[in-house]
Amino acid sequence: MAYIDVIPLAVAKNYLRVDDTLTEDDARITSFINTALAHIEKQTNVLVYARNNTYFFSNYCVYVYDYPINLLVSPTNAERTEKQNYSIYTTTKTDDKKLVLNVGFDNPVDVPSEIIDCALEYIKYLYYDAETNKGASNKIPPYIMGMIHTLKRFIL
């Protein structure tokens, strides 16, 4: 799966009110889909599509903040302790250096609508407003950052 499976091009074009027969901006809109969802994932630790991620043990322990966790791939003997908004994986084997987990939503329809709505608003900003606001410090507008902030699993 990929970001384009979570927000298909047709959905983004419809949200942007771009005629689906116009294809000149398809690559650009696809890039904006990838940018918006990747940024939201990095800010929230909510992964919108399933993939294997590698984490490294430190003192036989790994703190995992990514969500959702689907499957422990390796080492299969690692112990999981659930905490609020994160998990701790521990091992007793000295040769276990890496933890591999399958994390992210298996099905695009399971991605919370708040994340989709936030991403679509971000895509709209990138498509229509980023060019006109270049002189305004190139920052994501506060209303989009506020939306992302409410989606965070925890605040440090």
C-alpha positions as CSV (number, residue, x, y, z in Angstrom):
1,M,0.0,0.0,0.0
2,A,1.0,3.7,-0.4
3,Y,-0.3,7.1,0.4
4,I,-2.2,7.2,-2.9
5,D,-4.3,4.2,-1.7
6,V,-5.3,6.2,1.4
7,I,-6.3,9.3,-0.5
8,P,-6.8,8.4,-4.2
9,L,-6.0,11.0,-6.8
10,A,-9.7,11.2,-7.8
11,V,-10.7,12.0,-4.2
12,A,-8.1,14.8,-3.9
13,K,-9.1,16.2,-7.3
14,N,-12.7,16.3,-6.3
15,Y,-11.8,18.0,-3.0
16,L,-9.8,20.6,-5.0
17,R,-12.6,21.0,-7.4
18,V,-10.3,20.1,-10.3
19,D,-12.1,18.5,-13.3
20,D,-11.2,14.8,-13.4
21,T,-10.6,15.0,-17.2
22,L,-7.7,17.5,-16.6
23,T,-4.5,15.5,-16.1
24,E,-1.8,18.2,-16.3
25,D,-1.6,18.5,-12.5
26,D,-2.0,14.8,-11.6
27,A,1.7,14.3,-10.7
28,R,1.7,17.5,-8.7
29,I,-1.4,16.6,-6.8
30,T,0.0,13.1,-6.2
31,S,3.1,14.6,-4.8
32,F,1.0,16.8,-2.5
33,I,-0.9,13.7,-1.2
34,N,2.4,12.1,-0.4
35,T,3.8,15.3,1.3
36,A,0.7,15.9,3.4
37,L,0.3,12.3,4.7
38,A,4.0,11.9,5.3
39,H,4.1,15.1,7.3
40,I,1.0,14.1,9.3
41,E,2.5,10.7,10.1
42,K,5.8,12.3,11.3
43,Q,3.9,14.7,13.5
44,T,1.4,12.3,15.0
45,N,3.0,8.8,14.9
46,V,-0.2,7.5,13.4
47,L,0.8,5.6,10.3
48,V,-1.8,5.6,7.5
49,Y,-0.7,2.4,5.7
50,A,0.8,-0.8,6.9
51,R,4.6,-1.4,6.5
52,N,7.4,-3.1,8.4
53,N,9.5,-0.7,10.5
54,T,12.8,-1.5,12.2
55,Y,13.6,-0.2,15.7
56,F,16.8,-0.8,17.6
57,F,17.2,-2.2,21.0
58,S,19.0,-0.1,23.6
59,N,19.7,-2.0,26.9
60,Y,17.4,-4.8,25.7
61,C,14.5,-2.3,25.3
62,V,12.6,-0.4,22.6
63,Y,10.0,2.3,23.1
64,V,7.5,2.3,20.2
65,Y,5.3,5.3,19.7
66,D,4.0,4.4,16.2
67,Y,0.3,3.4,15.9
68,P,-1.3,1.0,15.1
69,I,0.9,-2.0,15.8
70,N,-0.3,-5.0,13.8
71,L,2.3,-7.7,14.2
72,L,5.6,-8.5,15.8
73,V,7.8,-9.7,12.9
74,S,11.1,-10.3,14.8
75,P,12.4,-11.3,17.2
76,T,9.4,-13.3,18.0
77,N,10.4,-13.7,21.6
78,A,10.2,-10.0,22.4
79,E,7.9,-9.1,25.2
80,R,5.4,-6.3,24.8
81,T,4.2,-4.0,27.6
82,E,1.3,-1.6,26.7
83,K,1.4,1.9,28.1
84,Q,-0.8,4.8,27.3
85,N,0.0,5.9,23.8
86,Y,3.1,3.8,23.4
87,S,4.5,0.2,23.8
88,I,7.7,-1.1,25.3
89,Y,9.3,-4.2,23.8
90,T,12.0,-6.0,25.7
91,T,14.3,-8.9,25.0
92,T,16.7,-11.0,27.1
93,K,18.8,-12.1,24.3
94,T,22.1,-10.2,23.8
95,D,22.1,-11.0,20.0
96,D,18.8,-9.2,19.5
97,K,19.8,-5.9,18.0
98,K,16.7,-5.0,16.0
99,L,13.0,-5.1,16.5
100,V,10.8,-5.4,13.3
101,L,7.1,-4.6,13.6
102,N,4.4,-4.3,11.1
103,V,2.7,-0.9,11.8
104,G,0.1,1.2,10.2
105,F,-3.5,0.7,9.1
106,D,-4.1,-2.4,7.0
107,N,-7.1,-1.0,5.3
108,P,-7.5,2.6,4.0
109,V,-11.1,2.8,5.2
110,D,-9.8,2.3,8.8
111,V,-7.8,5.5,8.7
112,P,-9.6,8.0,11.0
113,S,-11.6,10.6,9.0
114,E,-9.9,13.4,11.0
115,I,-6.6,12.5,9.4
116,I,-8.1,12.3,5.9
117,D,-9.8,15.7,6.4
118,C,-6.6,17.3,7.7
119,A,-4.6,15.9,4.8
120,L,-7.1,17.1,2.2
121,E,-7.0,20.6,3.7
122,Y,-3.1,20.5,3.7
123,I,-3.2,19.4,0.0
124,K,-5.6,22.3,-0.8
125,Y,-3.2,24.7,0.8
126,L,-0.2,23.3,-1.1
127,Y,-2.2,23.3,-4.4
128,Y,-3.8,26.8,-4.2
129,D,-2.1,28.9,-1.5
130,A,1.6,27.9,-1.2
131,E,2.6,29.8,-4.4
132,T,0.8,33.0,-3.3
133,N,2.2,32.8,0.3
134,K,5.9,32.3,-0.6
135,G,6.8,35.7,0.8
136,A,5.0,34.9,4.1
137,S,7.9,32.8,5.6
138,N,6.9,29.5,3.8
139,K,5.1,28.2,6.9
140,I,2.2,25.9,7.0
141,P,-0.8,27.9,8.1
142,P,-1.7,27.8,11.8
143,Y,-5.2,26.3,11.2
144,I,-3.6,23.3,9.5
145,M,-0.9,22.9,12.2
146,G,-3.7,23.2,14.8
147,M,-5.5,20.3,13.1
148,I,-2.4,18.2,13.1
149,H,-1.7,19.1,16.7
150,T,-5.1,17.7,17.7
151,L,-4.2,14.4,16.0
152,K,-1.0,13.8,18.0
153,R,-1.0,10.7,20.1
154,F,1.0,12.5,22.8
155,I,2.6,15.8,23.4
156,L,6.2,16.2,24.5
